[in-house]
Amino acid sequence: MEAPLQAAGIAMLLCMAACGGPPWTLNQSPDGITLRWYPDSTPDAAADSVAQAHCQSWGKNAELISYDQDGSAQLGRYRCR
């Protein structure tokens, strides 16, 4: 009974992250996620948390592949392992 509630909570967090404010989801799959945010207003840890929640919804953990700059925005690429 606890697992479906946890999955629903993770799904809601992902929706809020993807539909709301930063970090914004550029692409996602069961194998990983790419996020974009402005480091002046959003800490890297926020993106790390969104990536972790995404990967955990697939029973995996997020692993940072790279942080890249796109103008004043930061891109985070994560792999789900």
N, C-alpha and C positions, 0 to 999 in steps of 0.2 A: 504494500500500500504506500510505503514511503517513496519508492523509486518513481512512480508516476507523478507524485507531487513535486519531487525534485526536478524531474524532466520538464514539467510544466513551468516551474520557476525559471529554469535555465532558458527555455524557449521564450518566456516573457522578457527576460533580460536581453536576449539577443534581438528581439523585435524592437525593444526600446532603444537599443544601441544603434541598430540599423535604420530605424525610422526617425530617431530624434537627433540629438546633438552629437558632438564628436566623441569618440572617433567614428568616422563613417566607414562603412564596409564597401570596398571596391569590388571584391569578389570573395566567394567562399565555396567550399566543397567539404566533403568528409576528410579530405587530405590536408586542408589548410585554409587560411584566411589572410586577406590583405586589407589593411586598414589605413586610413588617412586622417590626419589631425594637424592642428597648429600648435606647436610646442610652447608658444607663449601663453596659451590659455588652457591647454590640456596636457597633463603629465604623461610621460611614456607608460607609467604604471597603469593608467586607465586603459590604454590600448592592450597592455599585457593581460589585464583582467578580462576584457572582452574576448580576446583570443583564447584565453584559458576556458572561459565559459562555453565558447563555440566548440572547442575540441572535446571538452568534457561531455557535451551533448552526444558525442559519438563514442564515448567511453575511452577517450584518449587524452593525452596531455599536450599542451602547446609548447612548441620549441621555436624560439626566435631564429629566423634565417638571417634577416638583415633589417637595419633601419636605413632608409635612404631619404635624401632631400629632394623635394619637387617644388622649387621656388621657396616660399616661406613655409610650405607644408612639409610634414614628416610622413613618410610611408613606412609601415611596419609589415613585413612579410613573415608569416608564421606557418610552421608545418605541424600537423597533428600526428603524433606518434603514440 
